[in-house]
Amino acid sequence: MKSFNPKSSSTSRPHAATERPTSAGVQRASLFASLDPYRDRLIRRPEVQRLTGLSRSSLYRLIAEGRFPASIQLSEKSVAWLASEVDGWIAERVGASRNKNAALPPAIQS
């Protein structure tokens, strides 16, 4: 009985690292590379609260005051927020906090 030797076999496939991707594989890879997986992600209220540190009542008060992005109605009893809008709000809060601290004398800044 002969032992199998992949290096001597004429039907063996080349190592995956040395294989060239097919054009469909390249197109698929470039398509997924161009998509931002976080762009249109919907997040539910518990995650919004975790990300922002806001309580439920503070979250809805800020929405009513127009100071936080409005939720998106998913169904009769279900809402979510766009992650990009929540991230934008967080970035605005960080920027406002940093700008406020920049105006203070260095000894007062925390």
VOKOLTI-39827 format. One record per residue (C-alpha): x, y, z; residue in one letter. Coordinates in steps of 0.1 Angstrom, whole numbers, plus 2048, in hexadecimal, padded with zeros to 3 digits. Example, Ala and Ser with C-alpha at 12.3 -4.5 7.8 and 13.67 -1.06 7.14 Angstrom:
<atoms>
87B7D384EA;8897F5847S;
</atoms>
This chain:
<atoms>
800800800M;80D8227F6K;80E83E80FS;7FF85F805F;81887B7FFN;80689C7F6P;8268AB7E7K;82A88F7CES;80588D7C5S;7FC89F7A4S;7D98A57B0T;7E28B77D1S;7D78DA7D5R;7F08F67DBP;7F29037FFH;7D791D806A;7F093880DA;7FF9347EAT;7DD9327D8E;7D29517C5R;7AE95C7CDP;79595A7B1T;78797A7A3S;7669747B5A;7799707D5G;78B9907D0V;76B9A27C7Q;75A9947E6R;77799E7FCA;7799C17EFS;7539C57F3L;7549BB817F;7739D181DA;7619EF810S;7429EA827L;7439F984AD;7339DE860P;72A9F887AY;71BA12863R;6F6A09865D;6F69F4885R;6D79F789AL;6DC9F58C0I;6C19F08DAR;6BBA058F9R;6D09F1912P;6EE9F48FBE;6E8A198F7V;6E7A1D91CQ;707A08921R;719A1D906L;70EA3F913T;70BA38939G;6E8A49938L;6CBA3C94CS;6ABA34939R;699A53945S;6B7A6993DS;6B9A5A91AL;694A61912Y;696A84922R;6B4A8D90BL;6A1A808EDI;682A958F6A;699AB38FAE;6A9AAC8D8G;6CBAA78E7R;6CEA828DFF;6C7A6F8BEP;6A3A638BBA;69CA3E8BAS;691A2B89CI;670A1889EQ;6769F4895L;6549E689DS;6369EF8B3E;6499EA8D3K;66D9EA8C8S;686A078C2V;6ABA098BBA;6C5A248B4W;6DFA26898L;701A1F8A8A;711A3A892S;6FAA548A1E;700A498C5V;725A498BED;722A6C8B0G;710A788CFW;72BA688E5I;746A798D0A;734A9B8D3E;732A978F9R;757A8E8FBV;760AAC8E5G;74AAC48FAA;75AAB791AS;77EABB90CR;777ADE8FFN;768AE8920K;787ADB932N;79EAED919A;790B0E923A;799B08948L;7BBB11957P;7D3AF3957P;7D1AEF97DA;7ABAEA97CI;7AAAD195FQ;7A4AAD96AS;
</atoms>
